[in-house]
Each structure stands twice: as structure tokens, then as C-alpha cells.
Amino acid sequence: MKLNKNKLALATLISSSLMLSSGLANAGVELVKVPVDGEELSVVMGGYAKVDVRHVSGDVQYQDYWLANIPGGGPLDTSHTGFNIRESRVNFKVTKGDVYGVVEIDFYGDNGNANEVVSNSNNPRLRHFYFGYKNWMVGQNWSTFMPLHSLPEALDFGGPHVGEVFIRQTQIRYTNGPWQFAIENPETNGDGDVGRPSGAVGLSGSQADPDETIPDFVARYNLTKDWGTVSFGALIRKVDQGGLDETAIAASIAGKIKTVGKDDFRFSLQLGEPGRYVAAAMTPDIVTNADDQVEVEQTTAFTVAYRHFWNESTRSTAYYGQAETDVLGRKRSHGAINLITDVTKSLNVGAELGQFSVDDEGILSFDSIYLQFSAKYAF
């Protein structure tokens, strides 16, 4: 078979599968497997369609999912119900010999024109785009500092962001057994830069970021045993903006521990100066203290979660996350409990009841309760 015919067959299969995705298996479907240049090339499509119905009541304004921010900047009496499908996603994995590539999108992109009046036109958003060869991985992926195994099963998109390491960015990662080492994209939060990528087209010299000299460094060790997984992470960053020239250091320990039957306990603890890596950028890196001096903010964040299986197809997770900063005195938390059941191997439905709270120093405490119903079809 000639290479041009392989390419044509690949394009045809991908187009057809996109239109017929409702019949795909939840583990992903292999669209094509063909020999190319003496090596086997395969393309697998996966993802899920998720529908959320969410009611929020309280003093924190409605969000499709809770970050560690205060939407609107302060409390506002809220009682709102929202429907959305934007967490839904599609991904492709292409493998050829020892090389693989992954691309994934969801629909939380926003060009400012999306609305709920007529079209609900949600834009695709790039989540992941990376490739790997043997021990190396290059591209946009979850940060090496992020322990995916400790994330609880939640209906809220991401669960307790407030206590988690949660960040995707471009990086170069090397893995050797349980060890992982990476250099990742540097970005200082709180220096006046909004954090947009510095594309060359239309960028003036005053808009370009003049600092951030060296990349962020991450090292991680994953201990995996019959009883579960525990990881230890270290993060080293250079904060050389806002009049500072300091090295920021943070540490993380996180795990997923098997308990009784299929149950598990998950946890994470982050200490030091993680900045934007923790609590979805709840705090800037650079802050001004009570003596009007500039310094790097310190953050303590943690999550705990327990998942219990009522039977083979139904389970519940109770989780809680919290973050607290040293200088600004920000303290925010998110706790919830859910019930999820598998209708089929690829379709599940569930409900989640939770609370997001703001208890920052110097302001009145306020919170919102939410109730969410979700249905998810994985393909």
C-alpha cells in the first residue's frame, strides 16, 4: 500500500468517525492501523460528551465550576440555574513506531461572542498537544508537578481546584522509572502581565515580557505499590519581576491509597511558594506586605477525598479542598459529596451537593451552595 493511499484512508476514517462518534467504545476507538514507511501507524479517538445542570445559591456568583477566585470581586446575592456541555472533549492519539502524539480539545474557549440567547456557540479550546519518544515527552501537557492520581472523582469540573495543583503548559519532560524531571514554561503572576502568550505578530516591545529569564524546574518521584501510589514533587522557579530577584521553592506530597474493597483515599498537600501552580492562581506570586515591601507569597493548600463503592456500578466521593496564603490572608475552600452510577460501561449519571466558601482576612465570610446533576457518555 502506497503512502498517499494511507493518508487518504486516514483522513476518510477520521472524518467518518467524527460524524459517527455515538457508536464508539468508552476506551477510545482505533480509527486506523496501517503500515507506513515500514512502521505501524495507528490513530485512536477518545473523549466524552458531558451535560451539566447546576444550581448555585448564596453569595458567591454562579460559575460552571468553582475556581479559587471571587467572581465579580465580592459577594452578590445569587440564585441561578445553568445548563452546559462545555466540559465535553475530543482527543486523538497517533502512534508510529516508538513515537506518539496526543491532541485534545474541550469547549471552554471564548472569543467574547458566545451567548445563551440564540446559538450557545462555544469555541474549541486546546487542552493538550504533545508528543513523546521513549523516555521523553515534549509539548503542552499537565505540569509534572501535578499529581493526577490524587484528583477526586467529581462532577464539578476539576473538583476542589482550590486545594489542588492544577496547571497545563508547554514543557520538556524526562522519565526514568519512578523519577520525572522537567523544565516548564515560566510565568510570573502579579507583575502586571495578564499571562497571555507573547506571539510575535502585532506585539510591541512594551507588551513583550522583559524578564522570566530561566524555565521552571520540576522533579518528582512516584512510589507505586500494591496498596496504592504516593508521589513527592519539588518545584523551583525564578521570580525576577516587580523589583524582586528571588528563587521560589515549593513541595508537594500526594497519594491514592487503596482501603476496603474497591474504595480509596486520596490526598495532596502543597507547601512553600507554588504561586500559579496551586489553587488555579488564587494568589499572585508578587505581593506587598504590611510594611509596604514586595515579596513572594507563600501558600498552603491541601485536598482530601474518600471514594466508596456501594456496589459494582454505584459509588460516592466525599472531598474537601482548602488554600490559605500568608501575606494577603486569602482563605478559600470547596467541599462536596456525590453519587454516581454507571447506566452502561460508557454512560454514567450522577448528582453532587457542595459548598464553595471565601474566608479571606479582613472581609466578611461568604459562600454558595450548589447542586449539580450530570450525565457523561465516554467514547
NORLIN-V505935 format. One record per helix or strand. SS is the DSSP state (H for helix, E for strand). FROM is the first residue (numbers start at 1). TO is the last residue. Records with the same first field share a line. If there is no record, write none. Layout:
# NORLIN-V505935
SS->FROM-TO, FROM-TO
This chain:
# NORLIN-V505935
H->3-19, 21-23, 71-73, 148-150, 161-163, 275-277
E->29-36, 39-58, 78-84, 89-96, 99-109, 123-133, 136-142, 165-165, 168-176, 179-184, 216-225, 228-239, 246-258, 264-272, 278-278, 286-288, 294-296, 299-309, 314-325, 331-342, 347-358, 366-378
